[in-house]
Amino acid sequence: MAPPKSFYSETIADNTVKSNGQPETATWEVAVTTLTAANYIAQRALIQTLSDAVADLILGNQLKIDVTIDREVTGTDPATSVLAQREMKLLVRYSGVTTHKKFRVSIPTFDLTDLPDHSEFLDIVTTASPGKVFKDAFEAIVKSPDDASETVVVTSCQFVGRNT
């Protein structure tokens, strides 16, 4: 079992500005398919699909996309919405498809309007819903943090308020 070598992360700005004028930020990261010269273009397209799906689920500004072999600064300004707070997170629970080991990642500045009425869980089943689009994009590129060859399945996406 080889540990993953390639990772994808995003730094997201919320609506709060620090004393130096820069926005408060939070970062989330997942292991992805090992990137090589042979698969880079296809895997980068899958990463972009995941990034676009996340952008549809959050209120914050995606400031930086970080791939272990590539770094791209995508913005420097704080989010415009006062609701874009890094403590408003989407807790994504996922597991390896063969080991069934459970993992999670928190995505900051989650947009609560993407939630179904009377629920704290994102709809990850209904075709064309923002949650299903995110789930499909996530599962297409993310790998187990323990084994770069193991694919994962998203089990739930829940709104949580947390400072870490």
Stockholm file with secondary structure:
# STOCKHOLM 1.0

chainA/1-164         MAPPKSFYSETIADNTVKSNGQPETATWEVAVTTLTAANYIAQRALIQTLSDAVADLILGNQLKIDVTIDREVTGTDPATSVLAQREMKLLVRYSGVTTHKKFRVSIPTFDLTDLPDHSEFLDIVTTASPGKVFKDAFEAIVKSPDDASETVVVTSCQFVGRNT
#=GR chainA/1-164 SS CCCCCEEEEEEEEEEEECTTSCEEEEEEEEEESCCCTTTHHHHHHHHHHHHHHHHTTBSSEEEEEEETTEEEECCCSCCSCTTCCTTEEEEEEEEETTTCCEEEEEESSBCGGGSCTTCSBCCCSSTTSHHHHHHHHHHHHBBCSSCTTCBEEEEEEEEEECCC
#=GC SS_cons         CCCCCEEEEEEEEEEEECTTSCEEEEEEEEEESCCCTTTHHHHHHHHHHHHHHHHTTBSSEEEEEEETTEEEECCCSCCSCTTCCTTEEEEEEEEETTTCCEEEEEESSBCGGGSCTTCSBCCCSSTTSHHHHHHHHHHHHBBCSSCTTCBEEEEEEEEEECCC
//
